[in-house]
Amino acid sequence: MLRETARAAQPWLRLLLPQVSHGVIYFSGCTGLPAAHVGGQVRPRGADGLFLVRGPKGVGVLGRTPTPEEAFELVVANLPEDCGPAVLGGADRV
């Protein structure tokens, strides 16, 4: 399980709504459904001992990191420039 403090250490990620599905953490730019995936997603350690970071909705591999802190740094580095705090409602509000 990824440590909450690793995610919380990234100020931008504290503005988004974290979601967990099948052990994968991703971030939404809204509070409702459907979610508006932004930045990427962090998957648990694989057989190689590294965290896999994929782009939004799993499109493309952004990298593999040895620590959750580095994984979340990679997510922040790939947030869109116009990314703001999560808004109330579904993806149509973003």
PyMOL commands that set and color helices and strands:
alter all, ss='L'
color gray80, all
select helices_A, chain A and resi 4-8+11-14+56-58+68-77+91-93
alter helices_A, ss='H'
color red, helices_A
select strands_A, chain A and resi 17-21+24-28+37-45+51-54+61-65
alter strands_A, ss='S'
color yellow, strands_A
deselect
rebuild
show_as cartoon
